[in-house]
Structures are given as C-alpha cells and as structure tokens.
Amino acid sequence: NSALHIEGELTQRKWLNPVSLTNWPYADVIAPSRVQVLVDEIGNVFSAVLLPPADSREAASHYDVADQRALELALTARFAPSSRLTIGQLIFNWRTVLPSATNSSAATR
C-alpha cells in the first residue's frame, strides 16, 4: 500500500491521528508528494506547503490529484504537544494499481 514517511524535527513528535493511505488507480508510477509542515505547540499543522520535485524524473511522474490529497491529509495531521514550533516533512510514497479495464467492444458498436 501507499506509505507515509516523516522527516526532520517532526520525527520527535508522535503523530496522533495517522491515516490509512489508499492506492491510486493509475497506469504509471507516481512520484512521492513531499509536504513541508509547520506544527504549533499544541500539535496542529498550521502551514503545509507542497515542495517541488527533487529532480526531473520526479517532475515527469507527478500526479496533481495525489499532490492535492497529500496537502489535504497534511493539514489534518495532529501531533503530540511540544514546548515549541516544529518543522518537518511528510513524504507520501504512492502505490499505483492498474485501472480496471473498460469495455472497449461497447465503444465500437
């Protein structure tokens, strides 16, 4: 399945509402969605920014719908309280599955 990896200072704070990520019906590989977040002292994400692709290979395999979903999920994330603001990255590694086949014979009638 798709998976999420946390990087930066945010690894020091427990994620209180982890999500179950779905796979995308897509015929190609999707580049990871990298979201930089800023978390306040009580554990709420108050800033989420989609980071640019790491290289041209990632840029070529971006899927805007997956990026938008990553931003939505990042904004709903809640972490354990801390005495200070925390910055980190949420890296969404998307898994794809082949879309279900359509009935092509119906289209030729």
C-alpha positions as CSV (number, residue, x, y, z in Angstrom):
1,N,0.0,0.0,0.0
2,S,0.9,3.6,-0.2
3,A,3.0,4.8,2.8
4,L,4.0,7.9,4.7
5,H,7.4,8.8,5.9
6,I,8.1,11.7,8.4
7,E,11.4,13.6,8.2
8,G,13.1,16.4,10.1
9,E,12.4,17.6,13.7
10,L,8.8,16.3,13.4
11,T,10.1,12.7,13.9
12,Q,10.5,13.7,17.6
13,R,6.7,14.2,18.0
14,K,4.1,11.4,18.0
15,W,1.5,11.5,15.2
16,L,-1.8,11.3,17.0
17,N,-4.2,10.7,14.0
18,P,-2.3,8.6,11.5
19,V,-4.2,7.9,8.3
20,S,-4.5,4.8,6.1
21,L,-3.4,5.7,2.6
22,T,-5.1,4.3,-0.4
23,N,-3.5,3.2,-3.7
24,W,-4.2,5.1,-6.8
25,P,-5.7,3.6,-9.9
26,Y,-3.1,4.9,-12.3
27,A,-1.3,3.2,-15.2
28,D,2.2,4.6,-14.3
29,V,4.4,5.3,-11.3
30,I,3.6,8.4,-9.2
31,A,6.4,10.4,-7.7
32,P,6.3,11.0,-4.0
33,S,4.4,14.0,-2.7
34,R,6.6,16.0,-0.3
35,V,4.8,18.3,2.0
36,Q,6.7,20.6,4.4
37,V,4.6,21.3,7.5
38,L,4.9,23.6,10.5
39,V,3.3,22.3,13.7
40,D,2.3,24.5,16.6
41,E,2.9,23.8,20.3
42,I,-0.5,22.1,20.7
43,G,0.1,19.7,17.8
44,N,-1.9,21.3,15.0
45,V,-0.4,21.8,11.5
46,F,-0.9,25.4,10.6
47,S,1.2,25.5,7.5
48,A,1.5,22.9,4.7
49,V,3.5,23.6,1.5
50,L,3.9,21.2,-1.4
51,L,7.6,21.0,-2.1
52,P,8.9,20.9,-5.7
53,P,10.1,17.6,-7.2
54,A,13.6,16.6,-6.3
55,D,14.7,16.0,-9.9
56,S,13.4,15.9,-13.5
57,R,12.5,12.2,-13.1
58,E,10.2,13.1,-10.2
59,A,8.8,16.1,-12.1
60,A,7.8,13.9,-15.0
61,S,5.9,11.4,-12.8
62,H,3.9,13.9,-10.7
63,Y,0.2,13.4,-10.4
64,D,-1.6,16.6,-9.3
65,V,-4.6,14.7,-7.7
66,A,-2.2,12.8,-5.4
67,D,-0.4,16.0,-4.5
68,Q,-3.6,17.7,-3.6
69,R,-4.6,14.7,-1.4
70,A,-1.2,14.9,0.3
71,L,-1.8,18.5,1.1
72,E,-5.3,17.8,2.5
73,L,-4.0,15.0,4.7
74,A,-1.1,17.1,5.9
75,L,-3.4,19.9,7.0
76,T,-5.5,17.4,9.1
77,A,-2.5,15.9,10.9
78,R,-2.3,16.2,14.6
79,F,0.9,15.6,16.7
80,A,1.7,15.4,20.4
81,P,2.1,18.7,22.2
82,S,5.6,20.3,22.4
83,S,7.1,23.4,24.0
84,R,8.0,24.8,20.6
85,L,7.0,25.0,16.9
86,T,8.2,22.1,14.9
87,I,9.1,21.9,11.2
88,G,9.2,18.7,9.2
89,Q,8.3,16.9,6.0
90,L,5.6,14.4,5.3
91,I,6.6,12.2,2.3
92,F,3.7,10.4,0.7
93,N,5.0,7.4,-1.3
94,W,2.1,6.5,-3.5
95,R,1.5,3.0,-4.8
96,T,-0.4,2.6,-8.0
97,V,-2.6,-0.2,-9.3
98,L,-3.7,-0.6,-12.9
99,P,-7.1,0.9,-13.5
100,S,-9.9,-1.5,-14.2
101,A,-10.3,-2.3,-17.9
102,T,-13.1,-0.7,-19.8
103,N,-15.4,-2.5,-22.1
104,S,-13.8,-1.4,-25.4
105,S,-16.2,-3.5,-27.5
106,A,-19.1,-1.3,-26.3
107,A,-17.3,1.7,-27.7
108,T,-17.0,0.2,-31.2
109,R,-20.7,-0.6,-31.6
